[in-house]
Amino acid sequence: MVYRFRVTYEDHEDVFRDIEIRSSQSFLELHAAIQQAISFDNSKSASFYMSDDYWRKEEEISVENTNEKKTKKTKSKREESGNKKTIADLVNDPHQKFIYVFDPEKEWTFLIELIKIIPENKTISYPQCVKSSGTAPKQYKPTNLPPPPAEEDTVLPLMEKEIIIDAPEEKISVDDVEEGAILLDEEDVKTGEEGEGGAEDEAGEESEEFDID
């Protein structure tokens, strides 16, 4: 017999994983299947809790962290029971609920509910994740984040200051250009008239000198 459990993030109801596991398998195997399904590194301790219909914790079933080496003396009775006790031993309801807590410091909490019981398929290796919905939150937050931008003396304020300081270019209208051109013409005319008058006077003086001779 195979149990299909829906594992849901407590803080993200739209993110869940459906996991199938044989009734004869242990909570330690269910723990490893959940870790793999949500891409956690299985480096912290974890516990299952029996739950009522209102998701209130009851009996605790601890599991041994498989990434930590422990001697027989350091293992607690609860860890040994969680590693060896089968899931069928604690399934008392067709909609049995468990609460799974991983990493006591972060307290990642998952709500587990039995949603289906099916015959075992001898060709399948259990446990297995048969459905995945939503993106799982990251187990660890990024540590090498870039520093926040400076609040003062940024490039944009400097550019704005330069724009304010620079005086706008003076534009010359068409009327100003035409008026200037007329003034230049009048000055050129006056200069030309003076030049012609001087040339005539010089010519007259030369002619008078020629007549005397």
C-alpha positions, 0 to 999 in steps of 0.5 A: 500500500502506498500513501500520497501526501501533500506537503505544503509550505506553511507560509506559501499555500500555493507551493506544494509537493505531492510525495508517494511513499510506501506505508512500510517506509520510515519517517526518515525516508519521508524526511529525505524525500521532502528535502529532495523535493524542495531542494534543501541540503538536509544539513539540519535536524528535523521533526514530525508532529502528529496533528489534529484537524486544526494543525495543532502539534501533538506527539513529536517524531524526531528523525536523525540528521543523516549528514551528521555523524552521531554515536549510539550514546548521543542518539535519543530514543525519539530519534531512534523511533523516528528513524525506524517507526513506519508511517503506517504505525501513525496513520490513524485517519484517511486524511491523517495530518502531520507537521514537519519542522526543519532547522530549529533556528529557521523553523521551516514548517510544512503541513503534510496531509494524506490525500490518497491511498493507492496500491503499490507499483512494483516497478516504481522506486519509492518514495517519489515526488509525483507533483510539484506546484510553485517555486520553493523558497530558497533555504539560504538568503544570498550573503554577497549582495552589492552595496546600496547606492549612495544617497548623495553626490551621485552622477545624476545630481551633478548633471542637474547642477551643471545644467542649472549653472550653465547659462542658456545660449542667446539666440539671434532672431532673423530681424536682428540679422537683417538689421545688422546687415543693413548697418554694415551696408550703410557703413560700407557705402560711406567708406566707399564715398569717402574713398571716391572723393579723395581720388577725385581731389588727387586727380584735380591737383595733378591736372592743375600742375600739368597746366602750369607747365 
